[in-house]
């Protein structure tokens, strides 16, 4: 487990299990410089933290998009230094936005492998409620939204009531749908009625990653401002 201050306390086996990859994969990425070195503790045991988990998630997402190892190295080298785990999560969300919606059927064992941890019945119920997974037609199998799975698993450990998480999801869905509608109206003005469907799709393909990054960045900054105001009110 990691501490509340995100100290690196995961062993390489625990890191691999949490990330849903093999120990061999972790060590391979480390030798390539894709992961920062672990903190060496007593008995020369390496310890890993949330930054390693976030970087692994980003690397796996880049691979899922079909990027080569060399391309991933170049992508990571271009990232600014000192990124937080939240910053890395935003980069991963932007990369994930390039892909079409994806869902796969998986057994309970495969679902837990992808989640990187065992899932209790309560965990499954929460993932179903968040629309991350749903039961498939075949007994013991699940329809998994791969784009939401890692986020859903992370939310399992957040000390917030399940009802609050679902309420927050509803708020985000309503506001992002409204923003998407308004933006689509703006983009429609840039495409004349005479242009082909292909031209519309081409514009969408170019704009979607940029719009998602803009939304994530502005939301992150707005949330920080809200938290600052909240803290000021609490201290006064």
C-alpha positions as semicolon CSV with decimal commas, in nm:
position;residue;x (nm);y (nm);z (nm)
1;X;0,000;0,000;0,000
2;X;0,104;0,364;-0,044
3;X;0,076;0,616;0,233
4;X;-0,135;0,930;0,236
5;X;0,173;1,132;0,139
6;X;0,228;0,906;-0,162
7;X;0,558;0,772;-0,028
8;X;0,707;0,496;-0,245
9;X;0,624;0,183;-0,048
10;X;0,522;-0,064;-0,319
11;X;0,752;-0,354;-0,401
12;X;0,804;-0,436;-0,767
13;X;0,561;-0,728;-0,735
14;X;0,295;-0,505;-0,578
15;X;0,350;-0,236;-0,840
16;X;0,311;-0,487;-1,124
17;X;-0,006;-0,630;-0,969
18;X;-0,160;-0,285;-0,918
19;X;-0,071;-0,180;-1,274
20;X;-0,193;-0,505;-1,429
21;X;0,142;-0,585;-1,591
22;X;0,420;-0,835;-1,523
23;X;0,730;-0,774;-1,313
24;X;0,934;-0,837;-1,626
25;X;0,749;-0,553;-1,800
26;X;0,819;-0,313;-1,513
27;X;1,189;-0,397;-1,521
28;X;1,201;-0,367;-1,899
29;X;1,047;-0,019;-1,887
30;X;1,292;0,076;-1,611
31;X;1,596;-0,031;-1,817
32;X;1,462;0,179;-2,107
33;X;1,434;0,483;-1,882
34;X;1,055;0,499;-1,915
35;X;1,014;0,472;-1,536
36;X;1,209;0,664;-1,272
37;X;1,431;0,447;-1,052
38;X;1,280;0,313;-0,730
39;X;1,371;0,439;-0,386
40;X;1,614;0,189;-0,235
41;X;1,517;0,092;0,118
42;X;1,653;-0,149;0,378
43;X;1,806;-0,470;0,245
44;X;1,846;-0,299;-0,094
45;X;1,477;-0,346;-0,174
46;X;1,339;-0,102;-0,431
47;X;1,015;0,078;-0,347
48;X;0,775;0,239;-0,592
49;X;0,496;0,494;-0,553
50;X;0,200;0,659;-0,722
51;X;0,418;0,829;-0,983
52;X;0,531;0,489;-1,108
53;X;0,170;0,370;-1,124
54;X;0,065;0,681;-1,316
55;X;0,354;0,648;-1,561
56;X;0,277;0,281;-1,618
57;X;-0,086;0,369;-1,689
58;X;0,025;0,634;-1,942
59;X;0,270;0,395;-2,110
60;X;0,005;0,124;-2,137
61;X;-0,241;0,374;-2,288
62;X;0,016;0,488;-2,544
63;X;0,079;0,125;-2,636
64;X;-0,296;0,069;-2,664
65;X;-0,302;0,350;-2,923
66;X;-0,043;0,160;-3,127
67;X;0,257;0,379;-3,045
68;X;0,595;0,211;-3,079
69;X;0,843;0,190;-2,793
70;X;1,060;0,453;-2,959
71;X;0,755;0,677;-2,996
72;X;0,668;0,630;-2,629
73;X;1,025;0,722;-2,531
74;X;1,003;1,043;-2,735
75;X;0,660;1,125;-2,588
76;X;0,781;1,084;-2,229
77;X;1,101;1,280;-2,295
78;X;0,891;1,577;-2,407
79;X;0,693;1,588;-2,082
80;X;0,789;1,869;-1,842
81;X;0,985;1,777;-1,532
82;X;0,815;1,763;-1,194
83;X;0,477;1,639;-1,314
84;X;0,247;1,523;-1,036
85;X;0,045;1,203;-1,049
86;X;-0,259;1,419;-1,131
87;X;-0,073;1,577;-1,425
88;X;0,019;1,232;-1,556
89;X;-0,345;1,123;-1,520
90;X;-0,450;1,420;-1,734
91;X;-0,198;1,324;-2,003
92;X;-0,334;0,969;-2,001
93;X;-0,693;1,096;-2,026
94;X;-0,601;1,304;-2,329
95;X;-0,430;1,005;-2,494
96;X;-0,733;0,786;-2,418
97;X;-0,957;1,040;-2,587
98;X;-0,790;0,959;-2,920
99;X;-0,938;0,611;-2,919
100;X;-1,298;0,518;-3,002
101;X;-1,518;0,384;-2,725
102;X;-1,404;0,033;-2,646
103;X;-1,564;-0,246;-2,448
104;X;-1,464;-0,608;-2,416
105;X;-1,604;-0,918;-2,253
106;X;-1,390;-1,063;-1,977
107;X;-1,409;-1,339;-1,719
108;X;-1,379;-1,257;-1,350
109;X;-1,014;-1,364;-1,358
110;X;-0,937;-1,148;-1,663
111;X;-1,128;-0,855;-1,513
112;X;-0,919;-0,873;-1,196
113;X;-0,600;-0,904;-1,402
114;X;-0,689;-0,588;-1,592
115;X;-0,787;-0,415;-1,268
116;X;-0,455;-0,517;-1,113
117;X;-0,618;-0,634;-0,789
118;X;-0,875;-0,877;-0,648
119;X;-1,233;-0,748;-0,666
120;X;-1,485;-0,824;-0,395
121;X;-1,858;-0,852;-0,464
122;X;-1,896;-0,501;-0,321
123;X;-1,623;-0,374;-0,557
124;X;-1,804;-0,530;-0,853
125;X;-2,133;-0,375;-0,743
126;X;-1,970;-0,031;-0,730
127;X;-1,811;-0,075;-1,073
128;X;-2,148;-0,179;-1,215
129;X;-2,314;0,125;-1,055
130;X;-2,049;0,350;-1,213
131;X;-2,119;0,187;-1,555
132;X;-1,759;0,063;-1,571
133;X;-1,867;-0,301;-1,602
134;X;-2,191;-0,488;-1,651
135;X;-2,278;-0,853;-1,657
136;X;-2,258;-1,013;-2,001
137;X;-2,487;-1,279;-2,142
138;X;-2,254;-1,568;-2,059
139;X;-2,249;-1,662;-1,688
140;X;-1,943;-1,534;-1,502
141;X;-1,843;-1,286;-1,773
142;X;-1,856;-0,908;-1,777
143;X;-1,874;-0,635;-2,037
144;X;-1,589;-0,399;-1,945
145;X;-1,548;-0,036;-2,052
146;X;-1,169;-0,032;-2,087
147;X;-1,155;0,346;-2,100
148;X;-1,313;0,372;-1,754
149;X;-1,178;0,064;-1,581
150;X;-0,860;0,212;-1,431
151;X;-1,047;0,522;-1,313
152;X;-1,323;0,308;-1,163
153;X;-1,073;0,090;-0,977
154;X;-0,900;0,400;-0,836
155;X;-1,235;0,532;-0,712
156;X;-1,288;0,212;-0,514
157;X;-1,028;0,332;-0,265
158;X;-1,145;0,694;-0,245
159;X;-1,289;0,764;0,103
160;X;-1,606;0,918;-0,035
161;X;-1,956;0,778;-0,008
162;X;-2,066;0,578;-0,310
163;X;-2,372;0,803;-0,349
164;X;-2,145;1,108;-0,367
165;X;-1,936;0,953;-0,645
166;X;-2,249;0,873;-0,847
167;X;-2,385;1,225;-0,789
168;X;-2,052;1,371;-0,907
169;X;-2,067;1,150;-1,217
170;X;-2,415;1,281;-1,295
171;X;-2,296;1,643;-1,261
172;X;-1,997;1,580;-1,489
173;X;-2,209;1,399;-1,749
174;X;-2,465;1,679;-1,762
175;X;-2,210;1,959;-1,792
176;X;-1,977;1,785;-2,036
177;X;-2,272;1,693;-2,259
178;X;-2,383;2,057;-2,258
179;X;-2,027;2,172;-2,338
180;X;-1,999;1,916;-2,619
181;X;-2,329;2,037;-2,766
182;X;-2,221;2,403;-2,763
183;X;-1,881;2,321;-2,913
184;X;-2,036;2,108;-3,186
185;X;-2,252;2,406;-3,286
186;X;-1,939;2,621;-3,316
187;X;-1,760;2,360;-3,528
188;X;-2,061;2,314;-3,754
189;X;-2,023;2,676;-3,860
190;X;-1,674;2,593;-3,988
191;X;-1,804;2,320;-4,219
192;X;-2,029;2,422;-4,505
193;X;-2,326;2,213;-4,609
194;X;-2,149;2,132;-4,936
195;X;-1,856;1,965;-4,765
196;X;-1,851;1,590;-4,734
197;X;-1,907;1,374;-4,428
198;X;-1,538;1,284;-4,453
199;X;-1,447;1,651;-4,404
200;X;-1,661;1,667;-4,090
201;X;-1,497;1,352;-3,952
202;X;-1,152;1,490;-4,037
203;X;-1,223;1,810;-3,843
204;X;-1,352;1,608;-3,549
205;X;-1,044;1,385;-3,547
206;X;-0,814;1,686;-3,534
207;X;-1,013;1,882;-3,277
208;X;-1,112;1,610;-3,030
209;X;-0,773;1,564;-2,853
210;X;-0,724;1,942;-2,838
211;X;-1,070;2,004;-2,697
212;X;-1,032;1,727;-2,439
213;X;-0,696;1,866;-2,327
214;X;-0,845;2,217;-2,301
215;X;-1,139;2,090;-2,099
216;X;-0,917;1,891;-1,864
217;X;-0,676;2,179;-1,813
218;X;-0,945;2,441;-1,749
219;X;-1,132;2,205;-1,519
220;X;-0,818;2,130;-1,318
221;X;-0,744;2,501;-1,276
222;X;-1,106;2,581;-1,188
223;X;-1,111;2,303;-0,929
224;X;-0,790;2,432;-0,770
225;X;-0,944;2,781;-0,746
226;X;-1,259;2,640;-0,588
227;X;-1,052;2,445;-0,334
228;X;-0,850;2,757;-0,249
229;X;-1,170;2,953;-0,184
230;X;-1,307;2,667;0,023
231;X;-0,991;2,655;0,235
232;X;-1,000;3,032;0,284
233;X;-1,359;3,011;0,406
234;X;-1,269;2,726;0,640
235;X;-0,978;2,921;0,792
236;X;-1,177;3,240;0,841
